[in-house]
Amino acid sequence: MRLQAARVILEDVTKRFGQMLAVDRVSLQIEPGELVTLLGPSGCGKTTTLRIVAGLETATDGRVFIGEADVTHLPPNARDVTMMFQSYALFPHLSVFENVAYGLRVMKRPKGEIRQAVQEVLELVGMPGMERRSPSALSGGQQQRVALARSLVLHPKVLLFDEPLSNLDAKLRKRMREEIRLLHQRLGITAIYVTHDQAEALAISDRIVVMDRGRISQIGTPLELYHAPANRFVAEFIGEANFLPATAESSADGWTNLQIGPQSLRVRSRPVSPGPVTVLARPEAIRIHVDGEGLAGTIQKVSYLGSSADYTVETTLGPILVTDYAMAGGVLSAGAAVRLEFLSHGVYPLPPE
């Protein structure tokens, strides 16, 4: 099963609710077959943007295109998109089969075609043989699969996800995001996914659109956003981050020489003017030692997480969060004197605000 895929274009889309500006001149192009995630905190405009694409909200200004068609003022049923909601919105009085078949029945498709389409899509989402089950007899993960099947059975040009995993526990959420990613790659459909969970966005996306106060802060692949955030907001929102004072000594040919505390470091970066800078230092790119060279500090807090140990270390540069996956020296205790070594692949000078 390979679905059609359409390009989605937003041109200077703005949405006001009275005096409140929810979406502020958002322009975005999503390529056919691409999975793009709108990521940001509550109130940043991501869900409103998704609803504008779906036709559930009308843009105050700007235009929306799906494929070659300007759909800005078309109702939802004329856009050839389907949306998977946070609550799944299954009909409790209908069987799994009838839930999935509902849209096809509304479209008055022949019974044989409906039966074949429903069976095919239930097989696709790993729910064969469940046709007669009631939604109340299903687990949260199974209900999510039924909602996904109901969206896919209509063969939409664009599939929209509104925080579909937020009602699942952590383990099931991780498994389902992997399944969504694999299913998307198999089907080749254009998908727009909304979440506030940065781990979820990193795991499933071709590209991520980070939004803040109705505007786009940065667009990029997961690797680009993690390793080259455009500003402090993006750096804080994508993964854990330390923001430390440093000195840029020279910068040329995509490399910058930094001085962080007592350590000299050569890192890949955008051009940086010599002088004081703020650097992003990822916690997993800092090595912690009980002796040797490096930035001196004292462990203030320890969290043992099984696969890693997290430390908060007080230093002359301020408190620094360190994630130690190796734990070669075991788990260190609060109060221990340590040295911190920064690794070049996890340190990035930030642009001036």
C-alpha positions as CSV (number, residue, x, y, z in Angstrom):
1,M,0.0,0.0,0.0
2,R,1.5,3.3,-1.1
3,L,-0.6,6.5,-0.7
4,Q,-0.6,9.6,-2.7
5,A,1.4,12.5,-1.3
6,A,0.9,16.2,-1.8
7,R,3.1,19.3,-1.2
8,V,1.7,21.6,1.5
9,I,2.5,25.3,1.4
10,L,1.7,28.0,4.0
11,E,2.2,31.6,2.8
12,D,2.3,34.3,5.5
13,V,-0.4,32.6,7.5
14,T,-1.7,34.7,10.4
15,K,-4.5,33.8,12.8
16,R,-6.1,36.2,15.4
17,F,-8.6,35.3,18.0
18,G,-9.9,38.8,18.9
19,Q,-6.8,40.7,20.2
20,M,-4.7,37.5,20.6
21,L,-2.3,36.8,17.8
22,A,-2.0,33.0,17.8
23,V,-0.1,32.5,14.5
24,D,2.1,35.3,13.2
25,R,3.0,35.3,9.5
26,V,4.0,31.6,9.3
27,S,5.5,30.5,5.9
28,L,6.4,26.9,5.4
29,Q,6.8,24.4,2.6
30,I,6.4,20.6,3.2
31,E,7.5,18.4,0.4
32,P,5.4,15.4,-0.8
33,G,6.1,12.3,1.4
34,E,7.8,14.4,4.1
35,L,7.0,14.1,7.9
36,V,7.3,17.5,9.5
37,T,6.7,18.1,13.2
38,L,5.5,21.4,14.6
39,L,7.2,21.6,18.0
40,G,6.9,24.1,20.8
41,P,5.4,24.8,24.3
42,S,1.7,25.3,25.0
43,G,0.4,28.4,23.4
44,C,3.1,28.7,20.7
45,G,0.6,28.3,17.8
46,K,1.5,24.8,16.6
47,T,-2.0,23.3,17.1
48,T,-3.7,26.4,15.5
49,T,-1.4,26.1,12.5
50,L,-2.3,22.4,12.1
51,R,-6.1,23.2,12.4
52,I,-5.7,25.9,9.7
53,V,-4.2,23.2,7.4
54,A,-7.1,20.9,8.3
55,G,-9.7,23.6,7.6
56,L,-10.9,23.5,11.2
57,E,-9.8,27.1,11.6
58,T,-9.6,29.8,8.9
59,A,-6.6,32.0,8.5
60,T,-7.1,35.6,9.2
61,D,-4.5,36.4,6.6
62,G,-2.3,34.4,4.2
63,R,-2.9,31.3,2.1
64,V,-2.8,27.5,2.3
65,F,-2.0,25.2,-0.6
66,I,-2.4,21.5,-0.8
67,G,-0.9,20.1,-4.0
68,E,-1.7,22.7,-6.7
69,A,-5.0,23.8,-5.0
70,D,-5.5,26.9,-2.9
71,V,-7.6,25.5,0.0
72,T,-7.5,28.6,2.2
73,H,-11.3,28.9,2.2
74,L,-12.3,25.3,1.6
75,P,-14.1,23.3,4.3
76,P,-12.3,20.3,5.8
77,N,-14.2,17.7,3.7
78,A,-12.9,19.4,0.5
79,R,-9.2,19.3,1.4
80,D,-8.4,15.6,1.1
81,V,-6.8,15.5,4.5
82,T,-7.5,13.4,7.6
83,M,-6.6,14.2,11.2
84,M,-5.8,12.0,14.1
85,F,-6.8,13.6,17.4
86,Q,-5.3,13.3,20.8
87,S,-8.4,11.6,22.2
88,Y,-8.7,9.2,19.1
89,A,-12.4,10.2,18.9
90,L,-13.6,6.6,18.3
91,F,-17.3,5.9,18.4
92,P,-17.8,3.8,21.5
93,H,-21.0,2.1,20.2
94,L,-19.4,0.9,16.9
95,S,-17.1,-2.0,16.4
96,V,-13.5,-1.6,15.2
97,F,-14.6,-2.5,11.7
98,E,-17.4,0.1,11.7
99,N,-15.2,2.8,13.2
100,V,-12.6,2.3,10.4
101,A,-15.3,2.0,7.8
102,Y,-17.3,5.1,8.9
103,G,-15.8,7.6,6.4
104,L,-16.1,5.2,3.5
105,R,-19.8,4.6,4.4
106,V,-20.4,8.4,4.5
107,M,-18.8,8.5,1.0
108,K,-21.3,5.7,-0.1
109,R,-18.6,3.3,-1.3
110,P,-19.7,-0.2,-2.3
111,K,-19.8,-2.8,0.5
112,G,-17.2,-5.0,-1.1
113,E,-14.8,-2.2,-1.5
114,I,-15.3,-1.1,2.1
115,R,-14.7,-4.6,3.4
116,Q,-11.5,-5.0,1.4
117,A,-10.2,-1.5,2.3
118,V,-10.8,-2.0,6.1
119,Q,-9.2,-5.4,6.2
120,E,-6.2,-4.1,4.3
121,V,-5.6,-1.1,6.6
122,L,-6.2,-3.1,9.8
123,E,-3.5,-5.6,8.6
124,L,-1.3,-2.6,7.9
125,V,-1.5,-1.2,11.5
126,G,-1.2,-4.7,13.1
127,M,-4.9,-5.2,14.0
128,P,-6.1,-8.2,11.9
129,G,-8.8,-10.2,13.4
130,M,-10.0,-7.4,15.7
131,E,-12.8,-6.2,13.4
132,R,-15.6,-7.2,15.9
133,R,-14.0,-5.8,19.0
134,S,-15.5,-2.8,20.8
135,P,-13.2,0.2,21.5
136,S,-13.8,-0.3,25.2
137,A,-12.2,-3.7,25.0
138,L,-9.0,-2.3,23.5
139,S,-5.8,-1.1,25.1
140,G,-4.7,2.5,24.6
141,G,-2.2,1.4,22.0
142,Q,-4.8,-0.6,20.1
143,Q,-7.3,2.3,20.1
144,Q,-4.5,4.5,18.7
145,R,-4.0,2.0,15.9
146,V,-7.7,1.9,15.1
147,A,-7.7,5.7,14.9
148,L,-4.7,5.6,12.6
149,A,-6.4,3.0,10.4
150,R,-9.6,5.2,10.2
151,S,-7.4,8.0,9.0
152,L,-5.5,5.9,6.5
153,V,-8.4,4.1,4.9
154,L,-9.5,7.3,3.2
155,H,-6.2,7.5,1.3
156,P,-5.7,11.2,2.1
157,K,-3.1,13.4,0.5
158,V,-2.0,14.7,3.9
159,L,-2.2,13.0,7.3
160,L,-2.4,15.3,10.3
161,F,-1.5,14.3,13.9
162,D,-2.5,16.4,16.9
163,E,-0.5,15.1,19.8
164,P,-1.7,11.5,19.2
165,L,0.6,9.8,21.8
166,S,0.0,12.1,24.8
167,N,-2.5,9.7,26.4
168,L,-0.1,6.7,26.4
169,D,2.4,5.7,29.1
170,A,6.1,6.3,28.4
171,K,7.0,2.8,27.2
172,L,4.0,2.5,24.8
173,R,4.5,6.1,23.6
174,K,8.1,5.2,22.6
175,R,6.9,2.0,20.8
176,M,4.1,3.8,19.0
177,R,6.3,6.6,17.8
178,E,8.6,4.0,16.2
179,E,5.6,2.3,14.5
180,I,4.3,5.7,13.2
181,R,7.8,6.4,11.8
182,L,8.1,3.1,10.1
183,L,4.5,3.2,8.7
184,H,5.1,6.7,7.3
185,Q,8.3,5.5,5.6
186,R,6.4,2.6,4.1
187,L,3.4,4.6,2.9
188,G,5.2,7.7,1.7
189,I,2.4,10.0,2.7
190,T,2.8,13.7,3.6
191,A,2.4,14.1,7.3
192,I,2.3,17.0,9.7
193,Y,2.7,16.1,13.4
194,V,2.1,18.3,16.4
195,T,3.8,17.7,19.8
196,H,5.4,19.4,22.7
197,D,7.6,16.4,23.4
198,Q,11.1,17.1,21.9
199,A,12.2,13.4,22.2
200,E,9.1,12.4,20.1
201,A,9.9,15.1,17.5
202,L,13.6,14.0,17.2
203,A,12.6,10.4,16.8
204,I,10.0,10.6,14.0
205,S,10.7,13.7,12.0
206,D,12.3,14.4,8.6
207,R,12.3,18.1,9.6
208,I,11.2,19.9,12.8
209,V,9.6,23.4,12.9
210,V,10.2,24.9,16.3
211,M,7.6,27.6,17.1
212,D,7.5,30.3,19.8
213,R,4.8,32.8,20.4
214,G,3.1,32.2,17.0
215,R,6.3,32.4,15.0
216,I,8.8,30.0,13.5
217,S,12.1,30.1,15.5
218,Q,13.9,27.5,13.3
219,I,13.3,24.8,10.7
220,G,15.7,22.0,10.3
221,T,16.4,18.3,10.5
222,P,16.7,16.8,14.0
223,L,20.5,16.8,13.7
224,E,20.6,20.4,12.6
225,L,18.4,21.6,15.4
226,Y,20.3,19.7,18.1
227,H,23.8,20.5,16.9
228,A,23.3,24.0,15.4
229,P,20.4,25.7,17.2
230,A,19.6,29.2,15.8
231,N,19.0,30.7,19.3
232,R,18.8,30.0,23.0
233,F,15.1,29.2,22.8
234,V,15.7,26.4,20.3
235,A,18.7,25.2,22.2
236,E,16.7,24.9,25.5
237,F,13.8,23.3,23.8
238,I,15.7,20.6,21.9
239,G,17.4,18.5,24.5
240,E,19.2,19.4,27.8
241,A,21.6,22.3,27.6
242,N,24.1,24.2,29.6
243,F,24.7,27.9,28.7
244,L,28.2,29.0,29.7
245,P,30.4,32.1,29.3
246,A,33.4,31.6,27.0
247,T,35.8,33.6,24.9
248,A,36.1,33.2,21.1
249,E,39.7,33.6,20.2
250,S,39.5,33.2,16.4
251,S,37.0,31.9,13.8
252,A,37.6,30.8,10.2
253,D,36.6,28.2,7.7
254,G,33.8,26.8,9.8
255,W,35.9,26.4,13.0
256,T,36.1,28.5,16.1
257,N,38.8,28.4,18.8
258,L,37.2,28.8,22.3
259,Q,38.4,29.2,25.8
260,I,36.0,27.7,28.4
261,G,37.4,28.1,31.9
262,P,40.9,26.6,31.8
263,Q,40.3,24.6,28.6
264,S,41.0,25.5,25.0
265,L,38.7,23.9,22.5
266,R,38.3,24.0,18.7
267,V,34.7,23.5,17.5
268,R,32.7,23.6,14.3
269,S,30.5,26.7,14.2
270,R,29.1,29.6,12.2
271,P,31.5,32.6,12.0
272,V,31.9,34.1,15.4
273,S,33.4,37.5,16.3
274,P,36.4,37.4,18.7
275,G,35.5,38.2,22.3
276,P,33.0,37.0,24.9
277,V,30.3,34.5,23.7
278,T,27.7,32.3,25.2
279,V,28.2,28.6,24.3
280,L,25.8,25.7,24.5
281,A,27.4,22.6,26.1
282,R,25.3,19.4,25.9
283,P,25.5,17.4,29.2
284,E,26.4,14.2,27.4
285,A,29.5,15.9,25.8
286,I,31.1,16.7,29.2
287,R,33.4,14.1,30.8
288,I,33.6,14.0,34.6
289,H,36.8,12.9,36.3
290,V,37.9,12.8,39.9
291,D,41.4,13.9,39.0
292,G,43.5,15.3,36.1
293,E,42.9,18.6,34.2
294,G,39.8,20.5,33.4
295,L,37.3,22.8,35.0
296,A,37.2,22.3,38.8
297,G,33.9,21.7,40.5
298,T,31.9,20.1,43.3
299,I,29.0,17.7,42.8
300,Q,25.9,19.2,44.2
301,K,23.3,16.6,43.1
302,V,23.3,13.0,41.7
303,S,20.6,11.2,39.9
304,Y,21.2,7.6,38.9
305,L,19.0,6.6,36.0
306,G,20.2,3.1,35.2
307,S,21.8,3.7,31.8
308,S,23.4,7.0,33.0
309,A,24.2,9.1,36.0
310,D,23.2,12.8,36.0
311,Y,25.2,15.3,38.0
312,T,24.8,18.9,38.8
313,V,28.3,20.3,39.4
314,E,29.0,23.7,40.9
315,T,31.8,25.5,39.2
316,T,33.2,29.0,38.7
317,L,31.2,29.2,35.5
318,G,28.0,28.4,37.4
319,P,26.1,25.1,37.9
320,I,26.7,22.6,35.1
321,L,24.6,19.5,34.2
322,V,26.6,16.5,33.2
323,T,25.2,13.2,31.8
324,D,27.6,10.3,32.3
325,Y,26.8,7.2,30.2
326,A,30.1,5.5,30.7
327,M,30.1,5.6,34.5
328,A,33.7,4.1,34.3
329,G,34.4,5.2,37.9
330,G,31.0,4.1,39.2
331,V,28.4,6.6,40.4
332,L,30.1,9.5,42.2
333,S,28.7,11.0,45.4
334,A,27.4,14.5,46.2
335,G,30.2,16.6,47.7
336,A,32.9,15.0,45.6
337,A,35.5,17.3,44.0
338,V,35.7,16.7,40.2
339,R,37.1,18.0,37.0
340,L,35.1,18.6,33.9
341,E,36.4,18.1,30.3
342,F,34.4,19.6,27.4
343,L,34.2,17.6,24.1
344,S,34.3,19.6,20.9
345,H,31.3,17.8,19.3
346,G,28.9,18.9,21.9
347,V,29.9,22.6,22.3
348,Y,28.4,25.3,20.0
349,P,28.8,29.1,20.2
350,L,25.3,30.7,20.1
351,P,24.5,33.7,17.9
352,P,24.0,37.0,19.8
353,E,20.4,37.4,20.9
